[in-house]
Amino acid sequence: MPKKGKKAKVPLSDEEQLLLFQQKLLAEEEIAKKKERLLSQFLKDKLAKEERNSALNLNKINTQWRTVLREVKTRELLKDIEILSQTFERVVDCKNSVIKSLAKDLSEAEEQYAHALRSHLHNIDQLLALQRHRLSLLEESYNMELETLTKEFETERKTIIDQHEKEIHYLQDVFMAMEQNYIDVEYESKLEFQSMWDDLKNKNLEEKHFLRMQLENMVEYLWKRFQDALKNYTDATDDRKIAFETLKVKDEKSSKEIEAQMKKIQKLQDSISVLKGKILVHSRESEDQNQYIRNDKELVLVQLRKLKAQRTLARGVSQENLVKLTLESNSTLKTLRKIVDKGEKILKLAEICRKFETEEEKVLPFYSSILTLEEQEEIEENNPEELTEELAKVMVDYVGMDNFWKRYNKVKLEQLSLQRRKAQLIEINRKLRVMLKQYLDGISVSDEVLSQLNPLFIVNHRSNLPQPLSTPIAQPGGKKPPATYNIIEAAHVISHTL
């Protein structure tokens, strides 16, 4: 038997080679992905470990740094507390001095207020006493006139009442007579009306019987026609019939109401005509009496007008006096309110100004006089004034204002000094601005600088300054004219020579 040899390799087709190549690529990709996963896991673990270590180290550093900062902060706070305690003691001393000065000012202001209040109350008491005395006099005169007027009024009232009672009795008699006459006339008219009504009733009954016979025949004939038409009509208008019946009921009610109202109107017209006749009779009789009463009334009105005129004059005089008094009191109240408002305004301004006071002004608010005894004597000699009683009283009232005027004059002097200092600083600032402008014009080149005179600007060894004339000008007093020199910068000369 022949020996078995090695099997020969079968050549692969293109498709099989392509499949093998794809399998190799897939295996390589899986191996690369596994490596990437392992590497990323390793890096993540390492990063987490580093983060834990860094957080631990950061906590250690923060704890040590906090201890250091606490020590430094405690030292700073101790220093601040010492400084604040010193400033607080100093501020407390200043406040105590201010409180003492304010208490003194308050006591002085309370004394001034009490003095002004006492004087005001004294004046008001005097005014009230005068007004009470005047009112008592006016009341006495008013009571006397009132008694006289009441007496006259009572007498006239009695006479008028008596006359009125007589006239009332007379009118009652007339009324009774007229009423009896009216009753008689009414009875006769009723008898005549009854007889006429019976005659008319009989005639109407006869005519009614005759007409009834005729109408019954006509009604029977018309009833038949009406029934036929009614059937046709009811068939056509059932709905309208219902509406008609409702309207018919309403019409009957309204007709009954109209008849009742007409009867009432007729009765009222009859009563009105009767009352008009009575009114005419009574008006004729009462015209004479009214004329007599009118004449008496005119006389009474004339007397009443005279009394009213007297009363209005008295009232006008008292009203004018009362108006004068109220105007004067209002003017005094307004002036006092203005004074109080002015004082409150001054106090508010003083409180605002205290915020801007220095420590020296808070401790010593009132400075002593700077003038010496000799200077004060010279001022008194230059302004000699004799003290009178009135001037002494006025000076006593204004003694409390000395401290105020001292502080006011001090502020005024400081204001004037600051104004002068401001003017000086403005002048210095102006001069400095001029010098700065000259310097900037000298070191800069622009159209404005070229158009003006500038000793530093030189072109071709020439300046734009005006050259002096060759002829010397005679100076007063035989002095020589000042020599003029052209100044050229060294930097310019060196730039042209090099």
KALINKA-V385792 format. One record per backbone hydrogen bond with DSSP energy under -1.0 kcal/mol. CO is the residue of the C=O (numbers start at 0). NH is the residue of the N-H. Records with the same first field share a line. If there is no record, write none. Layout:
CO=NH, NH
//
This chain:
12=16
13=17
14=18
15=19
16=20
17=21
18=22
19=23
20=24
21=25
22=26
23=27
24=28
25=29
26=30
27=31
28=32
29=33
30=34
31=35
32=36
33=37
34=38
35=39
36=40
37=41
38=42
39=43
40=44
41=45
42=46
43=47
44=48
45=49
46=50
47=51
48=52
49=53
50=54
51=55
52=56
53=57
54=58
55=59
56=60
57=61
58=62
59=63
60=64
61=65
62=66
63=67
64=68
65=69
66=70
67=71
68=72
69=73
70=74
71=75
72=76
73=77
74=78
75=79
76=80
77=81
78=82
79=83
80=84
81=85
82=86
83=87
84=88
85=89
86=90
87=91
88=92
89=93
90=94
91=95
92=96
93=97
94=98
95=99
96=100
97=101
98=102
99=103
100=104
101=105
102=106
103=107
104=108
105=109
106=110
107=111
108=112
109=113
110=114
111=115
112=116
113=117
114=118
115=119
116=120
117=121
118=122
119=123
120=124
121=125
122=126
123=127
124=128
125=129
126=130
127=131
128=132
129=133
130=134
131=135
132=136
133=137
134=138
135=139
136=140
137=141
138=142
139=143
140=144
141=145
142=146
143=147
144=148
145=149
146=150
147=151
148=152
149=153
150=154
151=155
152=156
153=157
154=158
155=159
156=160
157=161
158=162
159=163
160=164
161=165
162=166
163=167
164=168
165=169
166=170
167=171
168=172
169=173
170=174
171=175
172=176
173=177
174=178
175=179
176=180
177=181
178=182
179=183
180=184
181=185
182=186
183=187
184=188
185=189
186=190
187=191
188=192
189=193
190=194
191=195
192=196
193=197
194=198
195=199
196=200
197=201
198=202
199=203
200=204
201=205
202=206
203=207
204=208
205=209
206=210
207=211
208=212
209=213
210=214
211=215
212=216
213=217
214=218
215=219
216=220
217=221
218=222
219=223
220=224
221=225
222=226
223=227
224=228
225=229
226=230
227=231
228=232
229=233
230=234
231=235
232=236
237=241
238=242
239=243
240=244
241=245
242=246
243=247
244=248
245=249
246=250
247=251
248=252
249=253
250=254
251=255
252=256
253=257
254=258
255=259
256=260
257=261
258=262
259=263
260=264
261=265
262=266
263=267
264=268
265=269
266=270
267=271
268=272
269=273
270=274
271=275
272=276
273=277
274=278
275=279
276=280
277=281
278=282
279=283
280=284
281=285
282=286
285=289
286=290
287=291
288=292
289=293
290=294
291=295
292=296
293=297
294=298
295=299
296=300
297=301
298=302
299=303
300=304
301=305
302=306
303=307
304=308
305=309
306=310
307=311
308=312
309=313
310=314
311=315
312=316
313=317
314=318
315=319
316=320
317=321
318=322
319=323
320=324
321=325
322=326
323=327
324=328
325=329
326=330
327=331
328=332
329=333
330=334
331=335
332=336
333=337
334=338
335=339
336=340
337=341
338=342
339=343
340=344
341=345
342=346
343=347
344=348
345=349
346=350
347=351
348=352
349=353
353=356
357=361
358=362
359=363
371=375
372=376
373=377
374=378
375=379
376=380
377=381
378=382
387=391
388=392
389=393
390=394
391=395
392=396
393=397
395=398
398=401
400=404
401=405
402=406
403=407
404=408
405=409
406=410
407=411
408=412
409=413
410=414
411=415
412=416
413=417
414=418
415=419
416=420
417=421
418=422
419=423
420=424
421=425
422=426
423=427
424=428
425=429
426=430
427=431
428=432
429=433
430=434
431=435
432=436
433=437
434=438
435=439
436=440
437=441
438=442
439=443
445=449
446=450
453=456
461=458
474=477
488=492
489=493
490=494
491=495
492=496
493=497
//
